[in-house]
Amino acid sequence: MAYMLLPSLRRLGEHESPLVRLLKRDNRAVLEPAFHHAPLLITVVSFAVVVAAFAAFLLPRTFLPTNEGTFTINALFNPGISLAESNRVG
């Protein structure tokens, strides 16, 4: 879609900054060895996913403290309510 909507930018390779070229070169240097060892990479990533899933089950299931037997009730009143009326409603 960007190719269709930005016709003046169809050839981005000519307009890349030196930083982008450096990042692409470094990215290629990291990815090419990884792709040559794809089975090992897939095994390591799969193992990491299994360990993360197992660790997720070990996390505490409650994020709030246990019930202490009390409740907190909040009431919202219109501005200008008198103290006596808010006490009566409360």
Order of alpha helices (4+ residues) and beta strands (2+ residues): alpha-alpha-alpha-alpha
